Each structure stands twice: as C-alpha cells, then as structure tokens.
C-alpha cells in the first residue's frame, strides 16, 4: 500500500508541475497529514523541490491551519524569508508542536540566508 501511495504522489506531482493542475498539488499538501512517515516525507520533498511553485499551496494550508507542523517545516526548508512574519506568529501558537515547528522553520530560513 505504501508503494501505491508513493506512486500516487509522484503522479500527482508530475501533473501539478507540468499541467499546473492545482488539485494535483493539493494532493501533496494533504499527504503531509498522513499517518505514514514515508508518505509525509515524499510529499514534503516534492513540495520543497517545486520551490516557489509550492508557496501558494503552502500558504493556503497555513490559512486553513492544515497539517501545520509539517507545513511549517516544509516552508522553512524552502528558505523564503517572506514567510517570516507568519512563522513568528505561529512560534507563539498555543499548540506546542506548532510553536516548535515554526521556531525550527525560522532557524532554517535564517540558515538559508546565511548560506546565500
């Protein structure tokens, strides 16, 4: 079953990246909430590899508070400082997992800026 989910993620990613079908990209964001760690990891890696193209999908997930800890981690991995104000707000979130993920994401963005 894990193999089938992985194939579905790669197909969705290809459709999203090539055809621009937002629903296919949303499959990746939704997979960030999977109970299966491999599924979450693959989805996160594909979103990070998509770079700026994934930002609208991740912003929508932030606005809806979907899969927040993982979404915040992916945003941090992108390294785009435009998310810093929102990450600072999330770093004070009542949910300790969300707050920690936001703080970690801020550190990742800072590290990206240092390397640039």
MOQUITA-V462651 format. One record per backbone hydrogen bond with DSSP energy under -1.0 kcal/mol. CO is the residue of the C=O (numbers start at 1). NH is the residue of the N-H. If there is no record, write none. Layout:
# MOQUITA-V462651
co,nh
CO,NH
CO,NH
This chain:
# MOQUITA-V462651
co,nh
1,5
2,6
3,7
4,8
5,9
6,10
7,11
8,12
9,13
10,14
11,15
12,16
13,17
14,18
15,19
16,20
21,24
21,25
22,26
25,29
26,30
27,31
30,33
31,34
36,40
37,41
38,42
39,43
40,44
41,45
42,46
43,47
44,48
45,49
46,50
48,51
50,53
51,54
52,55
54,58
55,59
56,60
57,61
58,62
59,63
60,64
61,66
67,71
68,72
69,73
70,74
71,75
72,76
73,77
74,78
75,79
80,83
81,84
83,87
84,88
85,89
86,90
87,91
89,92
90,93
95,99
96,100
97,101
98,102
99,103
100,104
101,105
102,106
103,107
104,108
105,109
106,110
107,111
108,112
109,113
110,114
111,115
112,116
